[in-house]
Amino acid sequence: MKRKIFISQPMSDLPVKELLKERNRAIEKCKEIFGPDNIEIIDSFFKFPKGTSALWSLAKSIEALSEANTVYFVKRWKDYRGCRIEHQCAVEYGLEIFEE
């Protein structure tokens, strides 16, 4: 089975360059765990229009999460409200979960 992986990572208060660096690190970790040919990374890194509310951003993330069968939570995910909500969705809907 090919894993469709959603990466949940802290987004607020971090520069885009750092966000992308962390995301790429998580993608490489997923390749190590599952094998590079056995995964599809769901595009969940969005550039939101200025003035977008946090709730609107979370809704877009949950929409992307709905395509996943596996969720990879990067370190410090528990410190961020959006990541905690994504985790709760993953638990409630029976997705496979990996946490750093």
C-alpha positions, 0 to 999 in steps of 0.5 A, spaced: 500 500 500 502 506 498 502 511 503 499 518 502 502 522 507 500 529 510 506 532 514 503 536 520 508 541 522 508 548 526 507 554 522 505 560 526 511 565 527 516 561 523 519 564 517 518 561 510 525 558 509 525 555 516 518 552 514 520 549 508 527 546 511 523 543 516 518 540 511 524 537 507 527 534 513 520 531 515 519 528 508 526 525 508 525 522 514 518 519 511 522 516 505 527 513 510 521 510 514 517 507 509 521 507 503 522 513 497 517 509 492 512 507 497 510 514 499 506 520 496 507 526 500 500 531 500 502 538 498 500 541 505 504 547 505 500 553 503 501 560 501 495 564 504 493 571 502 495 576 507 489 577 512 487 570 512 484 567 519 488 562 522 481 558 522 481 559 514 488 556 514 486 550 518 480 548 514 485 548 508 489 543 512 484 539 514 481 539 507 488 536 505 489 531 511 482 528 508 486 525 502 491 522 507 492 515 510 498 516 514 500 523 518 507 525 520 507 530 526 514 533 527 517 535 533 513 540 538 507 539 534 503 539 541 505 546 542 501 548 536 493 549 536 492 547 529 497 541 529 493 538 536 487 539 532 490 535 526 492 530 531 485 529 533 482 529 526 487 523 525 485 519 531 478 520 530 478 518 523 483 512 524 489 515 520 496 512 521 500 516 526 507 517 526 510 522 531 517 525 532 
